[in-house]
Every structure is written in structure tokens, then in C-alpha cells.
């Protein structure tokens, strides 16, 4: 077994940028500039030695030269070194026997000739021969089919030192599968991906320990790029193999928290005094409770603390009168609810019977603020709507019919009539009143349902960390939206009326009038009893397909 130091002897980088191709018809504008700027950041901001950085651009970035440059690190790095490999240029994903395979397009490559491309897994195989303990691939292009584990496990300097002492190959890509990756940002002369990468390396991805790690960069990039209104891509990243973590600024690692124990033998559970900003640490805390049935009380107490924090942080937030105020209002609600959304997602995916009580408690404790408060508590309704989508996605992924039935049946006693009403009713009826206001988040777009686009973008990094959905995320999100729509449509359906109604969303323009029969949402709707009062399903399907087609 190899043993590694908790320091780096040398830090290396291979940086590749291709704007002009020999055969590819589509030239790029910013790839070379991105590569050169990254080199400057590594040298000026992170202290890399100039002689340890190899830069290949345009005609110097042929297939042979890229492979030769990477192979050169086999004999020119030591086992206590690190290596960053950056590529900006065209990438392509091809499907072979139902398996997605990612390629980079070198200067002399063309997408029509597979033999001229460089398979990403070929680069990884070469990386396995390189002695350097930490290798971080940063690819400003798209790939599908990467098997990655996400997580930023930085809890203490002592633990980080342990991660530095373990080998790892980590990867960050600009997008997933066939997503369109922007070559230019409306704000800078860089791609949107590299614009944020530079910010991350200059300090925005810094951890509580004062370091910038590959994991913290990945987590920052998924959120920042995925939520940028000008972006149509969501980065993908994680660890391909190993248990370590590359540190970009190792000299900044502090040693002042050595009293924090991470020994396996020490059982530790402390409810947070502030909202946890590190989602991956939150996932680890909750997962440790979920995996041990004896920790149910600790789990329940953890949720209570998060609920109190959410209520205290949002109790004075009032519905705004301006567009900018609306942006801040909604972003604040989502930020304060992120911990609860993460917890509810975990409990829904790893569902056992005693989780139902906690999940329903989360929704119920947010909901009472709605009653008689009207628009002033719109944010609470918005959060519950997001919770429903997250819970449904996770429950559908793990086939938890009982949980889905329970959340749709969850009701509250009406204040004046004394009757009961489904929480989902009051939530949706309030949320859809402000579809249009969410357009403020997408000033350059003309989304028909900007509310749903906002939720789609904000939920993705959370559910990626919980479920690792990758390219299947959009399908899961559409299924959850569709299940909510079916719930409303079935209750308002009758044979006399020629149409049905349901809350609209992204599913309307994705499905564009398709018959939903046999879809995942249709299967779940049948299993949980949504269709129990309908005796002519063909008529319902026809009317629902017509309703979906009304988008056009």
C-alpha cells in the first residue's frame, strides 16, 4: 500500500484550449482565452510554478500532442504531487449499446470520425499511470455516462489532512450529455463555465477551513452555473476513484481546530445553531441518522431545529412590491428552506415507516403560517410546493407509493368553515397566482412558466447530491409536475365538460399534447388511487392530452 504525505511536493497543470479546428466546422471564440486566463490564475492567485504548467492551444492541441503531454506526467511527477488537467473546446457524447461515452475533439478531430476523437476514459486510464496522488480533470464541455460520487467532506483541518493523504481522480464537466454549453458569457470574454471557475479559484469556493478543494469547486460550480439565468447547462462533477481531495491552496489550510474529533469510535450528533451552508455535510449528518434506527430521536430533533431556524428566519419576510424585492424574497425563502428540502428528499428516498411522520411534520409546520395570512406568506406556499416536487421525485425514484399517497392526502382544518382541505390545494392555488413574477430571474428569456423553470434549476443541485440523477433529472422533474397535474385534473374531471384543468408547468411544452397513458406519472397516479372515481379513462386521457396541448 502506498502512503502519501499531507503536503504537495509539486503542483502541475496541463491546460488545453481550442478555438480553431482543422476539420470541425464550428469555431469557438473563448476557449483559448479561457485556457490562458486559467494559467494566469494558477500562477498569480494560487502560487503554481510557471515551469510546472503545460499550455496547448489550437494546432498544438492535436490528438497525439494531447496524449503525449498527459503521458509526460507519468515520468515527471512524484507520488506526493498534484495535477490539474483543463480542457476547453468541443466535446461530444455518443451512445453505444445503451451506454453513453464522452469524447473531446482535438484540433485534428471531427465528430463524424470516432477514431479522430479522444475518449475521456482513455485520458482517465492514462491518469491511473501517473504517480501524482491527486488528479483533477476540469472539462469545459459536455459528457454523459460518467460514474461519479459527489461530496465535500471537509469538517476539520484534521480530516482535510487525511483527505490530502489519500489518492483520488476527480472530474468536473461543464454540462451533461447533450446539453448545450455556452462558449461566451454576456458579462465577460470567457465561457459561462470558466467565468465561474475563475471566481471559484479566486476565493468564492473557499471552505470554512480557508481552503479551496476540488470538491468545494465542484459544489460551487454546480450551484453557480446551474442557477445563472444566462445558463442552459448544469455542471457535473465528483470523484471517479479514490477517497482523497485535491487542495488548490494547501498553504491556507488551518490547524486551529484540532480539538474537533472525527474518530469513527466517537458518536457525535449536534443540532446546528445556524443553517448549514454545506449541503454535503448536512447529507452526511442526516444519512448517519437514517442508517441507524436507534438515532430516530436525534433525527427528529435535528429536523425540529431546522424548522425553528426556517420559521425564525422567514417570519418577518413580507411579500414585496417591486421586482427586485421579489427576487430577494424568493431567493431568501429558498435559501432558508434548503436544509429542510435536503432532509425531506433524503427521508423520501430512503423511506421507512417512521420517516413519514417527520416528512409530514415538515410540511404541516410550514403550512399553518398560510392560513388567513394570504399573500404575505406566499413564500411559505412556495417552499411547500418545492417540497412536494422534491418528495415526489425521490419517492418515485424509490417506488414509495405509500408516501406519495400520504402527502397528497395531507390536509388542514379550515379556520372558519371547520371543514378540511388538502394542503396541496391551498399551496398550488396561492403559488400559481404569481407565475409571471418569476420572470425577473430570467430577464433574457421568455419562459411561459418561469416559476417552474426557477424551481427546476434550484432543485437540481440538491437532488443531484441526494440521488445522483444526472441526465435523468429532467424526466423525473417532469414526472413529478405531471403527477401533481393529474391529481388536480382527476378531481375536476367529469364527462360533461370538454376540458380539464391542472396547474401548468414545464411538462406542458415538454410533452406538447402527448398522451400520458403508460408514463411513470400515470402509473403512480393509478397505484395511489387518483383514478378511482373515473369510469371512462379513455375520455380522461383524451381531455388531459388536449389540456396539455393548450400550451400551443
Secondary structure, DSSP 8 states (H G I E B T S, - for coil): -----SS-S-EEEEEEE-SS-SS-S---SSHHHHHHHHHHHHHHTT---GGGEEEEEGGG--HHHHHHHHHHHHHH--TT-EEEEEEES-EEEEEETTEEEEEE--TT--TT-GGGSEEHHHHHHHHTTS--SEEEEEEEEEE-----B-------HHHHHHHHTS-EEEEEEEEETT----S--SSSSS-HHHHHHHHIIIIIT--TTS--BHHHHHHHHHHHHHH-TT-----EEEEEEES---BTTGGG---TTTTS---TTS------SS----HHHHHHHHHHHHT-GGGHHHHHHHHHHHHHHHHHHHTT----SSHHHHHHHHHHHHHHHHHHHHHHHHHHHT--HHHHHHHHHHHHHHHTTTTTTGGGGHHHHHHHHHHHHHHHHHHHHTT-HHHHHHHHH-EEE-TTT--EEEHHHHHHHHHGGGTGGGGGG-TT---TTHHHHHHHHHHHHHHHHHH--GGGHHHHHHHHHHHHHHHHHHHH--SSSS-------HHHHHHTT---TTSHHHHHHHHTTTTTT-S-HHHHHHHHHHHHHTT-
